[in-house]
Structure formats: C-alpha cells, structure tokens
Amino acid sequence: MFSRDVGIDLGTANVLIYVKGKGIVLDEPSVVAIDTNTGKALAVGEEARRMVGRTPGNIVAIRPLKDGVIADFEVTEQMLKHFINKINVKGMFAKPRILICTPTNITSVEQKAIREAAQKCGAKHIFLEEEPKVAAIGAGMDIFQPSGNMVVDIGGGTTDIAVLSMGDIVTSSSIKMAGDKFDTEILQYIKKEYKLLIGERTAENIKLNVATVYDRDEELEIRGRDMVSGLPRTITVGSKEIQRALMEPVMVIVQAAKSVLEKTPPELSADIIDRGIMLTGGGALLHGIDQLFADELKVPVLIAEEPMRAVANGTGLMLEHLDKIAKRKVF
C-alpha cells in the first residue's frame, strides 16, 4: 500500500484532516487530556474535550494551540501523532506528504515548530499554505483569475483577512481576535452581571444558541456557581445582552477588514463590490455577523456553504495540484 497526500487544518479550536481520494476523514477538537504525574496523554480530541473543567487535579485538559500557533510543542506532537495514526495514512513503502494551513503573520520560528511536529509524525514532505488563501479556495472562490476576492476567516484563535488575486495574497491581516475571545467575553459578562461563574463549555453553548451581533430574540437557561453563596444557581440569559457583550470584539474584526480594504488597489476594490466578501471559519456562524459586516463595509457579504470546513475542503482541492506546489517549495 502506498502513502496518501494529507491536508491538515491545524486550528486552535479544531483539527480537520483531509485525505486525497477520501475527503475529510477527521474533525475533532484540538484538546489533549494529560496526566500531570506521568506526562502521558490520556485522551485526545472529542473524548478530551468532554473532560474540560471536569477532571481531578492530576488530569488537565490542554489546548496545545493558542492564537493559531503551537503553544505547547510536545502536546501538539502527541495530538498530531494520535490523529495521523487514527486515520492510518502511512503506507508500507512511503511516508505521506502533508499540507498544513497557517495564519498569514506566522513567524519563521512558528513555521519551524509546525514543520518539526509534522516531521516527527512521519511526514515525507511538508508544505505550508496561508489559511485565508486555502479558505477562499475551499469556499468556492476562483482566486486564480486577475480579479479581486476578499475572504474573512474567523477561526478559534485568529481571524485572517485577505484580498486575493492571481492565486496569491495582495493585502492581508491576521489578528488574535476570534471565536475563543467571544467565549471569554461571554464568560466575563455573566460573571460581572450575574455574579455567576460558568465554564468554557457553557460560554460556547451560549454563543452557539443565543448569541447575536445584529438582531435576535432568544433565551437560554444556564447553570453555574454563585460567587456569593458558592452554591449552584440557574439563570436565563437573552440574545440582546449577549449582543452587548460581543459588539466590542466583533467590531475589532470589522475594523481590521476595513483597514485591509483601505490598502487594496482600487481596481481590486471595484471587483470586491461586485463579488462581495466571503466569511469562513466557525465565527462566520455567529448570528447576524454577515449583516453587520455588510452594514459597516457597504459591500455584499456571503457566508461559505460549510464555513467550518472551508479550510479543510481547500486543502483537498490543493492536494489535487500538490505536484505543482511541490516544484515551487519543498521542505
């Protein structure tokens, strides 16, 4: 059996793996549960995510990627190894070629860390591609024509914004403001307004079910620990108050998109008015974010068909042309 080409969306919140000829074979949270006494990984992915905030003292659930880059090298390596073994892509005679997506402003040190982690997992060659470029391809944009395409990829740790033409990035920005920050803002708001402590998973649940940045009227019952009595307590939160909590971080992303547009050549700006801006990543699912962007930037805004899978689908399309990419850059 020969090895396969593999595309990895190494995200702060989720890892998605695309295998050429098979499609997306893995979509799991970037979480590893570690036994602090032995340093061994007890669980990886979904199983480890269920342990977040619910483990005894000697077991910690770690997210080894922070702001789109490797924060804990050894744990990232263990996680990648686990996922690559799980999908069983190593051939008897050859190692897989791996294409990994990274944020646009990644440093050479961070690039080296990602390459080393992939090499230790048994990769033959490693190719790094910029996330917004791959997201745009995965969202169905034709970025190889001499016309402007704009993509805003709102992930877990970073938001990558780019204007693309002729298959490459013309202007771009990468900011450390994304889905994780939304969760933190919700968590802080509940703590401040209700004197109630909630966990990361509850904050994420609020974001998914009632959060909005435009216009919504939903309510959700949540449970947490009362900061005054120390006892469990149940409260009901509504969309309008979560909107107030999220406006500030979302407007930071809107301002970053504005500054990218301001640096874009006029001809490409004209194309963006016709084609609109494509939103990808998990953050694109935040209720009303497309309307807010359209109002603020005065351009049509579209949400990709599968925003969370846009980068992984893009790696799949790029794997079809991996030999051409290989001629340009091999590591």
C-alpha positions, 0 to 999 in steps of 0.5 A: 500500500502506498502513502496518501497526500494529507491536508491538515487544518491545524486550528486552535479550536479544531483539527480537520484532516483531509485525505486525497481520494477520501475527503475529510476523514477527521474533525475533532477538537484540538484538546489533549487530556494529560496526566500531570504525574506521568506526562502521558496523554490520556485522551485526545480530541472529542473524548478530551474535550468532554473532560474540560473543567471536569477532571481531578487535579492530576488530569488537565485538559490542554489546548496545545494551540493558542492564537493559531500557533503551537503553544505547547510543542510536545502536546501538539506532537502527541495530538498530531501523532494520535490523529495521523495514526487514527486515520492510518495514512502511512503506507508500507513503502512511503511516508505521506506528504502533508499540507498544513494551513497557517495564519498569514503573520506566522513567524519563521520560528512558528513555521519551524515548530509546525514543520518539526511536529509534522516531521516527527509524525512521519511526514515525507514532505511538508508544505505550508499554505496561508489559511485565508488563501486555502479558505477562499479556495475551499469556499468556492472562490476562483482566486486564480483569475486577475480579479479581486476576492476578499475572504474573512476567516474567523477561526478559534484563535485568529481571524485572517483577512485577505484580498486575493488575486492571481492565486496569491495574497495582495493585502492581508491581516491576521489578528488574535481576535476570534471565536475563543475571545467571544467565549471569554467575553461571554464568560466575563459578562455573566460573571460581572452581571450575574455574579455567576461563574460558568465554564468554557463549555457553557460560554460556547453553548451560549454563543452557539444558541443565543448569541447575536451581533445584529438582531435576535430574540432568544433565551437560554437557561444556564447553570453555574456557581454563585460567587456569593453563596458558592452554591449552584444557581440557574439563570436565563440569559437573552440574545440582546445582552449577549449582543452587548457583550460581543459588539466590542470584539466583533467590531475589532474584526470589522475594523481590521477588514476595513483597514485591509480594504483601505490598502487594496488597489482600487481596481481590486476594490471595484471587483470586491463590490461586485463579488462581495466578501466571503466569511469562513471559519466557525465565527462566520456562524455567529448570528447576524455577523454577515449583516453587520459586516455588510452594514459597516463595509457597504459591500455584499457579504456571503457566508461559505456553504460549510464555513467550518470546513472551508479550510479543510475542503481547500486543502483537498482541492490543493492536494489535487495540484500538490505536484505543482506546489511541490516544484515551487517549495519543498521542505 
